[in-house]
Amino acid sequence: MSEKSIVNSILRYLNSLPQCRAEKTWGGGYGNAGKPDITGCLRGRRFELEVKKPGGKLTKLQEVTLRKWFEAGAITGVVHSVEEVKEVLNVEDT
């Protein structure tokens, strides 16, 4: 499974939840290098998620960026699937 398809499945899931809005962000090029792949808000809490294929590793810049968001109060995480997103955001199946 490609990282793009993982991102798309996560976005579909997140945007199906009540009180949730999530978007793909663009790093590098015209965006900001190191920016997490998905940004959003769930029930008033901001989150920043870096999506990786299984076995993928964070760059140093990605680590620093996630840490800064965490220190600012956002929920942050490195995720490989919708199931991991549920764990990071503490979302229960309904």
HUBELFEN-V929332 format. One record per pair of residues at least 4 apart in sequence whose C-alpha atoms are under 8 Angstrom apart, sorted by the first residue. I is the first residue (numbers start at 1). J is the second residue. If there is no record, write none. Layout:
i->[I,I]
j->[J,J]
This chain:
i->[1,1,1,2,2,3,3,3,3,4,5,6,6,6,6,6,6,7,7,7,7,7,8,9,9,10,10,10,10,11,11,11,11,11,12,13,13,14,14,14,15,15,15,16,19,19,19,19,20,20,20,20,21,21,21,22,22,22,22,23,23,23,24,24,24,25,25,25,25,25,25,26,26,26,26,26,27,27,27,27,27,27,27,28,28,28,29,31,33,34,34,34,34,35,35,36,36,36,36,36,36,36,37,37,37,37,38,38,38,38,39,39,39,39,40,40,40,41,41,41,42,42,45,45,46,46,46,47,47,47,48,48,48,48,48,48,49,49,49,49,50,50,50,50,51,51,51,52,52,52,52,52,53,54,58,58,59,60,61,62,63,64,65,66,66,66,67,67,68,69,69,69,69,70,70,70,75,75,76,77,79,79,80,81,82,83,84,85,86,86,86,87]
j->[5,6,53,6,53,7,51,52,53,8,9,10,51,53,80,81,82,11,24,37,38,51,12,13,82,14,81,82,85,15,22,23,24,38,16,17,82,20,21,22,20,21,22,20,41,42,43,44,40,41,42,43,40,41,42,38,39,40,41,38,39,40,37,38,39,31,35,36,37,38,39,30,31,32,35,37,31,32,33,34,35,36,37,32,33,34,33,35,61,59,61,62,65,62,65,48,49,50,51,62,65,66,48,49,50,51,48,49,50,51,46,47,48,49,46,47,48,45,46,47,46,47,74,75,73,74,75,74,75,76,66,69,74,75,76,77,76,77,78,79,62,77,78,79,78,79,80,56,57,78,79,80,80,80,62,63,63,64,65,66,67,68,69,70,76,77,71,76,72,73,74,75,76,74,75,76,88,89,88,88,84,85,84,85,86,87,88,89,90,91,92,91]
